[in-house]
Amino acid sequence: MRQPAIGIAALVIREGKLLLAERRAGKMQGNYAAPGGHLEWMEKFEDAARRELREEAGLIARPEDCEVIGVDQDFAPEEDHCWVGIFVRIHSWEGEPKSVEPDKHGPWEWHPLNALPENTLRPIKRIVWRWI
């Protein structure tokens, strides 16, 4: 039996703007996304968000600065993809965003919450509309 992928997104908001980068590879190529990736075996949601934030954007967050704010599900039958996303808001962090994995995504940019790029991933748009 097939199972959905479980992903984590670290939502970093500064002055009413969300940190996003355009993905350059994989199923999300061409879409804007927050720092994130797959949940690893036996990994806590907050730890996964902190790991992805560090690996992708070079930002450091403490466990107490992370808050799970929502869950979303997305289907893309044309891509044979079913995904469950866990969204973790990062309230405080150290450093400035940098493109640690330039082969995987473009530069990190701050986008107003009320004017996200049209090609922002659907689950990120939904979570912003619902919870932020």
DSSP file (Angstrom, degrees, kcal/mol; ACC not computed):
  #  RESIDUE AA STRUCTURE BP1 BP2  ACC     N-H-->O    O-->H-N    N-H-->O    O-->H-N    TCO  KAPPA ALPHA  PHI   PSI    X-CA   Y-CA   Z-CA
    1    1 A M              0   0    0      0, 0.0     2,-0.1     0, 0.0     0, 0.0   0.000 360.0 360.0 360.0 135.8    0.0    0.0    0.0
    2    2 A R        -     0   0    0      1,-0.0     0, 0.0     0, 0.0     0, 0.0  -0.471 360.0-157.5 -79.6 152.7    1.3    3.5   -0.9
    3    3 A Q        -     0   0    0     -2,-0.1    79,-0.2    79,-0.0     2,-0.0  -0.943  21.1-103.9-129.8 152.3    1.6    6.2    1.7
    4    4 A P        -     0   0    0      0, 0.0    79,-0.2     0, 0.0     2,-0.2  -0.333  37.1-107.2 -71.5 156.3    1.7   10.0    1.4
    5    5 A A  E     -a   83   0A   0     77,-2.5    79,-2.9    -2,-0.0     2,-0.6  -0.585  28.6-141.6 -75.9 145.5    4.9   11.9    1.8
    6    6 A I  E     -a   84   0A   0     -2,-0.2    33,-2.2    77,-0.2     2,-0.3  -0.956  25.0-176.8-113.5 120.2    5.2   13.9    5.0
    7    7 A G  E     -aB  85  38A   0     77,-2.9    79,-2.5    -2,-0.6     2,-0.4  -0.766  17.9-146.9-117.9 161.6    6.8   17.2    4.7
    8    8 A I  E     -aB  86  37A   0     29,-3.1    29,-1.7    -2,-0.3     2,-0.4  -0.975   9.1-167.3-124.6 137.6    7.8   20.1    7.0
    9    9 A A  E     -aB  87  36A   0     77,-2.3    79,-2.8    -2,-0.4     2,-0.7  -0.997  12.4-147.9-126.6 131.4    7.8   23.8    6.2
   10   10 A A  E     -a   88   0A   0     25,-3.3     2,-0.8    -2,-0.4    79,-0.2  -0.869  14.1-154.3 -96.9 112.8    9.5   26.4    8.4
   11   11 A L  E     -a   89   0A   0     77,-3.1    79,-2.8    -2,-0.7     2,-0.6  -0.799  12.4-174.5 -94.5 110.4    7.5   29.6    8.1
   12   12 A V  E     -a   90   0A   0     -2,-0.8     7,-2.4     7,-0.3     2,-0.4  -0.923   3.9-175.4-108.9 118.5    9.7   32.6    8.9
   13   13 A I  E     +D   18   0B   0     77,-0.7     2,-0.4    -2,-0.6     5,-0.2  -0.957   7.7 175.7-121.7 130.5    7.9   35.9    9.0
   14   14 A R  E >  S-D   17   0B   0      3,-2.7     3,-1.3    -2,-0.4    -2,-0.0  -0.984  72.0 -17.6-135.5 124.0    9.6   39.3    9.4
   15   15 A E  T 3  S-     0   0    0     -2,-0.4    -1,-0.1     1,-0.3     3,-0.1   0.876 129.6 -48.0  51.9  44.1    7.7   42.6    9.4
   16   16 A G  T 3  S+     0   0    0      1,-0.2    97,-2.4    96,-0.1     2,-0.4   0.635 116.3 113.3  76.2  14.6    4.7   41.1    7.7
   17   17 A K  E <   -DE  14 112B   0     -3,-1.3    -3,-2.7    95,-0.3     2,-0.4  -0.951  57.3-139.4-124.6 142.9    6.7   39.3    5.0
   18   18 A L  E     -DE  13 111B   0     93,-3.5    93,-2.5    -2,-0.4     2,-0.5  -0.805  20.9-120.9-101.8 136.5    7.3   35.5    4.5
   19   19 A L  E     + E   0 110B   0     -7,-2.4    -7,-0.3    -2,-0.4     2,-0.3  -0.658  46.4 158.9 -78.4 120.6   10.6   34.0    3.6
   20   20 A L  E     - E   0 109B   0     89,-2.7    89,-2.9    -2,-0.5     2,-0.3  -0.957  23.2-167.8-139.9 156.3   10.3   32.1    0.3
   21   21 A A  E     -F   33   0C   0     12,-2.2    12,-2.5    -2,-0.3     2,-0.5  -0.987  31.5-110.0-140.8 150.2   12.6   30.9   -2.6
   22   22 A E  E     -F   32   0C   0     85,-0.4    84,-3.1    -2,-0.3    10,-0.3  -0.686  37.2-124.0 -80.4 127.2   11.7   29.5   -6.0
   23   23 A R  B     -H  105   0D   0      8,-3.0     7,-3.1    -2,-0.5    82,-0.3  -0.496  22.9-171.4 -73.3 137.7   12.5   25.8   -6.2
   24   24 A R        +     0   0    0     80,-2.9     2,-0.3     5,-0.2    81,-0.2   0.465  64.8  33.6-107.1  -5.6   14.9   24.8   -9.0
   25   25 A A  S    S+     0   0    0     79,-0.9     3,-0.5     3,-0.0    -1,-0.1  -0.953  91.1  22.1-146.6 162.4   14.6   21.0   -8.8
   26   26 A G  S >  S-     0   0    0     -2,-0.3     3,-1.6     1,-0.2    -3,-0.0  -0.180 105.4 -36.3  79.7-168.0   12.2   18.2   -8.0
   27   27 A K  T 3  S+     0   0    0      1,-0.3    -1,-0.2     3,-0.0    54,-0.0   0.721 136.7  53.2 -65.3 -22.6    8.4   18.1   -8.0
   28   28 A M  T >  S+     0   0    0     -3,-0.5     3,-2.1     3,-0.0    -5,-0.4   0.328  76.9 144.2 -95.7   7.9    8.1   21.6   -6.8
   29   29 A Q  T <   +     0   0    0     -3,-1.6    -5,-0.2     1,-0.3     3,-0.1  -0.168  68.7  19.7 -52.3 134.3   10.4   23.1   -9.5
   30   30 A G  T 3  S+     0   0    0     -7,-3.1     2,-0.3     1,-0.3    -1,-0.3   0.381 104.6 104.5  86.9  -3.7    9.2   26.6  -10.5
   31   31 A N  S <  S-     0   0    0     -3,-2.1    -8,-3.0    -8,-0.1     2,-0.3  -0.834  72.7-116.7-111.1 148.7    7.2   27.2   -7.4
   32   32 A Y  E     +Fg  22 120C   0     87,-2.2    89,-2.5    -2,-0.3     2,-0.3  -0.644  41.6 170.3 -81.2 138.9    7.9   29.4   -4.4
   33   33 A A  E     -F   21   0C   0    -12,-2.5   -12,-2.2    -2,-0.3     3,-0.1  -0.966  32.6-115.7-145.0 158.5    8.3   27.5   -1.1
   34   34 A A        -     0   0    0     -2,-0.3   -14,-0.1   -14,-0.2   -23,-0.1  -0.438  59.1 -71.8 -82.0 165.3    9.4   28.1    2.4
   35   35 A P  S    S+     0   0    0      0, 0.0   -25,-3.3     0, 0.0     2,-0.3  -0.411  87.1 112.7 -55.9 132.8   12.4   26.3    3.8
   36   36 A G  E     +B    9   0A   0     16,-0.3     2,-0.3   -27,-0.2   -27,-0.2  -0.988  29.1 162.2 175.3 176.8   11.3   22.7    4.2
   37   37 A G  E     -B    8   0A   0    -29,-1.7   -29,-3.1    -2,-0.3     2,-0.2  -0.936  50.3 -22.8 176.6-156.9   11.6   19.1    3.2
   38   38 A H  E     -B    7   0A   0     -2,-0.3     2,-0.4   -31,-0.2   -31,-0.2  -0.514  56.2-116.8 -82.5 144.2   10.8   15.5    4.4
   39   39 A L        -     0   0    0    -33,-2.2   -33,-0.2    -2,-0.2     2,-0.2  -0.637  34.6-136.3 -72.5 130.2   10.3   14.5    8.0
   40   40 A E    >   -     0   0    0     -2,-0.4     3,-1.9     4,-0.1     8,-0.1  -0.524  34.8 -74.2 -89.6 160.5   12.9   12.0    8.9
   41   41 A W  T 3  S-     0   0    0      1,-0.3    -1,-0.1    -2,-0.2     3,-0.1  -0.271 115.7  -1.3 -55.3 129.1   12.3    8.8   10.9
   42   42 A M  T 3  S+     0   0    0      1,-0.2     2,-0.4    -3,-0.1    -1,-0.3   0.695  98.0 142.1  63.9  23.5   11.7    9.5   14.6
   43   43 A E    <   -     0   0    0     -3,-1.9    -1,-0.2     4,-0.0     2,-0.1  -0.805  50.8-126.3 -98.7 133.9   12.2   13.3   14.1
   44   44 A K     >  -     0   0    0     -2,-0.4     4,-2.4     1,-0.1     5,-0.2  -0.449  23.4-118.0 -71.9 150.0   10.0   15.8   16.0
   45   45 A F  H  > S+     0   0    0      1,-0.2     4,-2.3     2,-0.2     5,-0.2   0.925 114.4  48.1 -55.4 -48.3    8.2   18.4   13.8
   46   46 A E  H  > S+     0   0    0      1,-0.2     4,-2.3     2,-0.2    -1,-0.2   0.880 111.0  50.8 -63.5 -38.6   10.1   21.3   15.4
   47   47 A D  H  > S+     0   0    0      2,-0.2     4,-2.4     1,-0.2    -1,-0.2   0.885 109.6  50.8 -66.8 -37.9   13.5   19.6   15.0
   48   48 A A  H  X S+     0   0    0     -4,-2.4     4,-2.7     2,-0.2     5,-0.2   0.914 110.3  49.3 -64.7 -42.3   12.7   18.9   11.4
   49   49 A A  H  X S+     0   0    0     -4,-2.3     4,-2.4     1,-0.2    -2,-0.2   0.916 112.0  48.3 -63.2 -43.0   11.8   22.5   10.8
   50   50 A R  H  X S+     0   0    0     -4,-2.3     4,-2.0     2,-0.2    -1,-0.2   0.899 112.5  49.2 -63.8 -41.0   15.0   23.7   12.5
   51   51 A R  H  X S+     0   0    0     -4,-2.4     4,-3.0     2,-0.2     5,-0.2   0.943 113.1  45.4 -63.8 -48.9   17.1   21.3   10.5
   52   52 A E  H  X S+     0   0    0     -4,-2.7     4,-2.6     1,-0.2     5,-0.5   0.892 111.0  53.9 -63.5 -39.3   15.6   22.3    7.1
   53   53 A L  H  X>S+     0   0    0     -4,-2.4     4,-1.9    -5,-0.2     6,-1.4   0.913 114.2  41.6 -60.5 -43.5   15.9   26.0    8.0
   54   54 A R  H  X5S+     0   0    0     -4,-2.0     4,-1.1     4,-0.3    -2,-0.2   0.925 117.1  47.1 -69.0 -46.3   19.6   25.6    8.7
   55   55 A E  H  <5S+     0   0    0     -4,-3.0    -2,-0.2    -5,-0.2    -3,-0.2   0.859 125.0  28.1 -66.5 -36.5   20.2   23.3    5.7
   56   56 A E  H  <5S+     0   0    0     -4,-2.6    44,-1.4    -5,-0.2    45,-0.6   0.837 136.4  19.1 -97.5 -36.7   18.4   25.5    3.2
   57   57 A A  H  <5S-     0   0    0     -4,-1.9    41,-1.9    -5,-0.5    -3,-0.2   0.455  91.7-122.0-118.4  -2.8   18.6   29.1    4.4
   58   58 A G     << +     0   0    0     -4,-1.1     2,-0.3    -5,-0.5    -4,-0.3   0.689  64.7 139.1  70.7  17.6   21.5   29.0    6.9
   59   59 A L        -     0   0    0     -6,-1.4     2,-0.5    39,-0.1    -1,-0.2  -0.732  43.1-145.7 -98.0 146.1   19.3   30.3    9.8
   60   60 A I  B     +I   94   0E   0     34,-2.0    34,-2.8    -2,-0.3     2,-0.4  -0.941  18.4 178.7-113.8 127.7   19.4   28.9   13.3
   61   61 A A        -     0   0    0     -2,-0.5    32,-0.1    32,-0.2    -7,-0.1  -0.957  23.3-129.8-125.8 146.7   16.4   28.6   15.5
   62   62 A R    >   -     0   0    0     -2,-0.4     3,-1.9    30,-0.4    30,-0.2  -0.616  28.3-112.9 -89.4 154.5   16.0   27.3   19.1
   63   63 A P  G >  S+     0   0    0      0, 0.0     3,-1.6     0, 0.0    -1,-0.1   0.871 116.7  57.4 -55.1 -38.6   13.4   24.7   19.9
   64   64 A E  G 3  S+     0   0    0      1,-0.3   -18,-0.0     3,-0.0    27,-0.0   0.603  99.6  60.2 -71.5  -9.0   11.4   27.1   22.1
   65   65 A D  G <  S+     0   0    0     -3,-1.9    26,-3.3    27,-0.1    27,-0.5   0.312  90.8  87.3 -96.9   7.5   11.1   29.5   19.1
   66   66 A C  E <   +C   90   0A   0     -3,-1.6     2,-0.4    24,-0.2    24,-0.2  -0.896  51.7 179.5-113.1 136.8    9.2   26.9   17.0
   67   67 A E  E     -C   89   0A   0     22,-2.1    22,-3.2    -2,-0.4     2,-0.5  -0.978  27.9-131.9-139.3 123.1    5.5   26.4   17.0
   68   68 A V  E     +C   88   0A   0     -2,-0.4    20,-0.3    20,-0.3     3,-0.1  -0.615  32.4 170.5 -70.0 121.3    3.4   23.9   15.0
   69   69 A I  E     -     0   0A   0     18,-2.7     2,-0.3    -2,-0.5    19,-0.2   0.555  50.9 -13.3-113.9 -10.2    0.6   26.1   13.6
   70   70 A G  E     -C   87   0A   0     17,-1.2    17,-2.9     2,-0.0     2,-0.4  -0.983  43.8-133.4-179.3 167.1   -1.1   23.8   11.1
   71   71 A V  E     +C   86   0A   0     -2,-0.3     2,-0.3    15,-0.2    15,-0.2  -0.983  24.2 178.8-132.7 142.4   -1.4   20.8    8.9
   72   72 A D  E     -C   85   0A   0     13,-2.1    13,-3.4    -2,-0.4     2,-0.4  -0.965  16.1-146.0-142.3 158.6   -2.5   20.6    5.3
   73   73 A Q  E     -C   84   0A   0     -2,-0.3     2,-0.4    11,-0.2    11,-0.2  -0.977  14.6-171.8-127.1 140.7   -2.9   18.0    2.7
   74   74 A D  E     -C   83   0A   0      9,-2.7     9,-2.7    -2,-0.4     2,-0.4  -0.992   5.9-161.6-136.6 142.2   -2.2   18.3   -1.0
   75   75 A F  E     +C   82   0A   0     -2,-0.4     7,-0.2     7,-0.2     3,-0.1  -0.967  13.1 174.4-123.0 137.2   -2.9   16.1   -4.0
   76   76 A A  E > > +C   81   0A   0      5,-2.9     3,-1.9    -2,-0.4     5,-1.5  -0.634   4.3 174.0-137.5  77.9   -1.4   16.2   -7.4
   77   77 A P  G > 5S+     0   0    0      0, 0.0     3,-1.2     0, 0.0    -1,-0.1   0.832  78.8  62.0 -57.0 -33.5   -2.7   13.2   -9.3
   78   78 A E  G 3 5S+     0   0    0      1,-0.3    -2,-0.0     2,-0.1    -3,-0.0   0.745 113.0  37.1 -65.3 -21.0   -1.0   14.4  -12.6
   79   79 A E  G < 5S-     0   0    0     -3,-1.9    -1,-0.3     2,-0.2     3,-0.1   0.294 112.4-119.0-108.5   6.1    2.3   14.1  -10.7
   80   80 A D  T < 5 +     0   0    0     -3,-1.2     2,-0.4    -4,-0.4    -2,-0.1   0.943  68.0 141.7  54.6  51.4    1.4   10.9   -8.8
   81   81 A H  E   < + C   0  76A   0     -5,-1.5    -5,-2.9     2,-0.0     2,-0.4  -0.983  33.1 175.4-133.6 133.1    1.9   12.9   -5.6
   82   82 A C  E     - C   0  75A   0     -2,-0.4   -77,-2.5    -7,-0.2     2,-0.4  -0.993  18.8-177.7-134.2 127.0    0.0   12.9   -2.2
   83   83 A W  E     -aC   5  74A   0     -9,-2.7    -9,-2.7    -2,-0.4     2,-0.5  -0.977  22.8-160.4-136.3 136.8    1.5   15.1    0.5
   84   84 A V  E     -aC   6  73A   0    -79,-2.9   -77,-2.9    -2,-0.4     2,-0.4  -0.981  22.7-158.3-113.0 124.1    0.8   15.9    4.2
   85   85 A G  E     -aC   7  72A   0    -13,-3.4   -13,-2.1    -2,-0.5     2,-0.5  -0.877  11.9-159.6-110.9 135.6    2.4   19.1    5.3
   86   86 A I  E     -aC   8  71A   0    -79,-2.5   -77,-2.3    -2,-0.4     2,-0.5  -0.953  16.2-152.2-107.7 125.2    3.3   20.1    8.9
   87   87 A F  E     -aC   9  70A   0    -17,-2.9   -18,-2.7    -2,-0.5   -17,-1.2  -0.881  10.9-171.8-108.1 124.8    3.8   23.9    9.2
   88   88 A V  E     -aC  10  68A   0    -79,-2.8   -77,-3.1    -2,-0.5     2,-0.4  -0.959  14.7-143.9-118.8 119.9    6.0   25.3   11.9
   89   89 A R  E     -aC  11  67A   0    -22,-3.2   -22,-2.1    -2,-0.5     2,-0.7  -0.693   9.5-147.1 -83.3 133.1    6.2   29.0   12.6
   90   90 A I  E     -aC  12  66A   0    -79,-2.8   -77,-0.7    -2,-0.4   -24,-0.2  -0.896  15.4-176.9-101.5 111.3    9.7   30.2   13.5
   91   91 A H        +     0   0    0    -26,-3.3     2,-0.3    -2,-0.7    -1,-0.1   0.775  68.1  11.0 -82.6 -27.1    9.2   33.1   16.0
   92   92 A S        +     0   0    0    -27,-0.5   -30,-0.4   -30,-0.2     2,-0.3  -0.993  67.2 167.2-152.0 147.4   12.9   34.0   16.4
   93   93 A W        -     0   0    0     -2,-0.3     2,-0.4   -32,-0.1   -32,-0.2  -0.962  29.2-117.8-155.0 167.0   16.1   33.0   14.6
   94   94 A E  B     +I   60   0E   0    -34,-2.8   -34,-2.0    -2,-0.3     2,-0.1  -0.920  70.0  16.7-113.0 140.3   19.8   33.9   14.2
   95   95 A G  S    S-     0   0    0     -2,-0.4   -36,-0.1   -36,-0.2    -2,-0.1  -0.267  80.9 -78.7  99.9 176.2   21.4   35.0   11.0
   96   96 A E        -     0   0    0    -38,-0.2    -2,-0.0    -2,-0.1     0, 0.0  -0.927  53.9 -93.6-116.5 143.9   20.3   36.3    7.6
   97   97 A P        +     0   0    0      0, 0.0     2,-0.3     0, 0.0   -39,-0.2  -0.282  48.1 175.2 -60.3 137.3   18.9   34.0    4.9
   98   98 A K        -     0   0    0    -41,-1.9     2,-1.5     9,-0.1     3,-0.2  -0.980  41.1-104.9-140.4 154.0   21.5   32.8    2.4
   99   99 A S        +     0   0    0     -2,-0.3   -42,-0.2     1,-0.2   -43,-0.1  -0.621  44.2 166.1 -82.2  90.7   21.2   30.4   -0.5
  100  100 A V  S    S+     0   0    0     -2,-1.5    -1,-0.2   -44,-1.4   -43,-0.1   0.815  77.5  34.7 -75.7 -32.4   23.0   27.3    1.0
  101  101 A E    >>  +     0   0    0    -45,-0.6     3,-2.2    -3,-0.2     4,-1.5  -0.618  67.8 168.4-122.3  70.8   21.7   24.9   -1.7
  102  102 A P  T 34 S+     0   0    0      0, 0.0    -1,-0.1     0, 0.0    -2,-0.1   0.704  75.3  61.8 -62.7 -19.4   21.7   27.0   -4.9
  103  103 A D  T 34 S+     0   0    0      1,-0.2     3,-0.1    -3,-0.1    -2,-0.0   0.719 110.2  41.4 -74.6 -19.4   21.2   24.0   -7.0
  104  104 A K  T <4 S+     0   0    0     -3,-2.2   -80,-2.9     1,-0.3   -79,-0.9   0.728 125.8   5.4 -99.5 -26.8   17.8   23.3   -5.2
  105  105 A H  B  <  -H   23   0D   0     -4,-1.5    -1,-0.3   -82,-0.3   -82,-0.2  -0.993  68.2-111.3-155.9 159.1   16.4   26.8   -5.0
  106  106 A G        -     0   0    0    -84,-3.1    -5,-0.1    -2,-0.3   -82,-0.1   0.004  64.4 -51.2 -76.0-170.1   16.9   30.4   -5.9
  107  107 A P        -     0   0    0      0, 0.0   -85,-0.4     0, 0.0     2,-0.3  -0.306  61.6-105.6 -66.4 149.5   17.8   33.2   -3.5
  108  108 A W        -     0   0    0    -87,-0.1     2,-0.3    -3,-0.1   -87,-0.2  -0.593  44.7-178.2 -76.1 134.1   15.7   33.7   -0.4
  109  109 A E  E     -E   20   0B   0    -89,-2.9   -89,-2.7    -2,-0.3     2,-0.5  -0.948  28.1-121.1-135.2 152.9   13.3   36.7   -0.6
  110  110 A W  E     -E   19   0B   0     -2,-0.3   -91,-0.2   -91,-0.2   -97,-0.1  -0.851  31.0-171.7 -96.7 124.9   10.8   38.3    1.7
  111  111 A H  E     -E   18   0B   0    -93,-2.5   -93,-3.5    -2,-0.5     5,-0.1  -0.958  29.7-107.0-120.5 133.7    7.3   38.4    0.3
  112  112 A P  E >   -E   17   0B   0      0, 0.0     3,-1.9     0, 0.0   -95,-0.3  -0.289  25.6-129.5 -56.6 137.9    4.3   40.3    1.8
  113  113 A L  T 3  S+     0   0    0    -97,-2.4     3,-0.5     1,-0.3   -96,-0.1   0.810 108.9  49.5 -60.0 -29.8    1.8   37.9    3.4
  114  114 A N  T 3  S+     0   0    0    -98,-0.3    -1,-0.3     1,-0.2   -97,-0.1   0.357 116.9  41.0 -92.9   7.4   -1.0   39.6    1.5
  115  115 A A  S <  S+     0   0    0     -3,-1.9    -1,-0.2     2,-0.0    -2,-0.1  -0.274  73.3 167.1-148.5  55.6    0.8   39.4   -1.8
  116  116 A L        -     0   0    0     -3,-0.5     4,-0.1    -5,-0.1    -3,-0.1  -0.373  50.9 -85.9 -68.5 150.5    2.5   36.1   -2.2
  117  117 A P    >   -     0   0    0      0, 0.0     3,-1.8     0, 0.0    -1,-0.1  -0.253  36.7-119.8 -55.6 145.7    3.8   35.2   -5.7
  118  118 A E  T 3  S+     0   0    0      1,-0.3    -2,-0.1    -3,-0.1   -87,-0.0   0.847 112.4  55.8 -57.7 -35.1    1.2   33.5   -7.8
  119  119 A N  T 3  S+     0   0    0    -89,-0.1   -87,-2.2     2,-0.0    -1,-0.3   0.016  76.1 130.8 -92.5  30.0    3.3   30.4   -8.1
  120  120 A T  B <  S-g   32   0C   0     -3,-1.8   -87,-0.2   -89,-0.2     5,-0.1  -0.625  75.2 -88.9 -74.1 140.5    3.6   29.9   -4.3
  121  121 A L    >>  -     0   0    0    -89,-2.5     4,-2.0    -2,-0.3     3,-0.6  -0.219  35.2-123.3 -53.2 137.4    2.8   26.3   -3.4
  122  122 A R  H 3> S+     0   0    0      1,-0.2     4,-2.6     2,-0.2     5,-0.2   0.876 108.0  54.2 -53.2 -46.0   -0.9   25.9   -2.7
  123  123 A P  H 3> S+     0   0    0      0, 0.0     4,-2.3     0, 0.0    -1,-0.2   0.874 107.7  50.8 -61.5 -34.7   -0.5   24.5    0.9
  124  124 A I  H <> S+     0   0    0     -3,-0.6     4,-2.3     2,-0.2    -2,-0.2   0.929 110.7  48.9 -67.3 -43.5    1.6   27.5    1.9
  125  125 A K  H  X S+     0   0    0     -4,-2.0     4,-2.4     1,-0.2    -1,-0.2   0.927 112.3  48.8 -59.4 -44.5   -1.0   29.9    0.5
  126  126 A R  H  X S+     0   0    0     -4,-2.6     4,-2.2     1,-0.2     5,-0.2   0.913 110.8  49.1 -63.9 -42.4   -3.8   28.0    2.4
  127  127 A I  H  X>S+     0   0    0     -4,-2.3     4,-2.8     1,-0.2     5,-0.6   0.898 111.5  49.7 -66.5 -39.1   -1.9   28.0    5.7
  128  128 A V  H  X5S+     0   0    0     -4,-2.3     4,-1.2     1,-0.2    -1,-0.2   0.932 112.1  48.0 -63.6 -45.1   -1.2   31.7    5.4
  129  129 A W  H  <5S+     0   0    0     -4,-2.4    -2,-0.2    -5,-0.2    -1,-0.2   0.870 120.5  37.8 -63.2 -36.6   -4.8   32.5    4.7
  130  130 A R  H  <5S+     0   0    0     -4,-2.2    -2,-0.2    -5,-0.2    -1,-0.2   0.905 130.7  15.5 -82.6 -43.8   -6.0   30.3    7.6
  131  131 A W  H  <5       0   0    0     -4,-2.8    -3,-0.2    -5,-0.2    -2,-0.1   0.611 360.0 360.0-116.5 -14.5   -3.6   30.8   10.4
  132  132 A I     <<       0   0    0     -4,-1.2    -3,-0.1    -5,-0.6    -4,-0.1   0.440 360.0 360.0-112.1 360.0   -1.4   33.8    9.9
